[in-house]
C-alpha cells in the first residue's frame, strides 16, 4: 500500500480535501474542482507506480472504459490527467458506502434488499456487455451505494473489450481471486455476480417478484 499523502495539496483544478480510501494501487480523495465549483472523487496513481508502464496503462484504461459507457449505474468519469508528475482520474463523488462496507457493518442482507442492490449492478453489466465491454473484477468493493440505495459500478481497470483490449501483467494474476472472471465472455460476469449472493444475503431462495422481472443477470443469479 502506498504512503502518499496529498491532503491540502492542489492538482490542476482539484483542491484535495480528505482521503476516502486507499488500496495497493491507488488512493481516492474527496476534492473540490475549483473551475466548475463541484465536489469530486479524485483517484490518484502514486508516482512510483506511474513509472511502471503496465500500472499506468491499467489506470488509464479504467478511465477510458468507464467514460465510454453512459449508464445510470456506472460511475461517471469527469476527467483524466496529470499534474506535478501525478496521474489522476476525477469521478462523481458519492456520499455513501461500498457494498463491502455495508455487509461488514450490518452483516448479511435480506433477500429483497440484496436483489434490489444487485439488480442495479446487473443492469450496468448488461449494458456494458451490449457495448462489448467485460468488467472482469466484480466484487462488493467495486460497487458504491449512495444514501438512497442507488448503486454505481466502479473500477474498470481490468475491463476487456470495446477499444481497450484488456490488460494483464507478465507473471501476475490481475483482479481479486474470488471476484475475477475465468473468461472474458458474458457468462464470466454472471459467474462473478453469482458469488456475491451468499455474501449479501442470508437466504438462497428465489424471490417471486424477481422471477417475474426481465431476465437480467440478477434474476439468473436468484433463480
Secondary structure, 3 states (H helix, E strand, C coil): CCCCCCCCCEECCEEEEEEEEECCCEEEEEEEECCCCEEEEEEEECHHHHCCHHHHHHHHHHHHHHHCCCCCCECCEEEEEEECCEEEEEEECCCEEEHHHHHHHHCCECHHHHHHHHHHHHHHHHHHHHCCEECCECCHHHEEEECCCCEEECCCCCCEECCCCCCCCCCCCCCCCCCECCCCCHHHHHHHHHHHHHHHECCCCCCHHHHHCCCCHHHHHHC
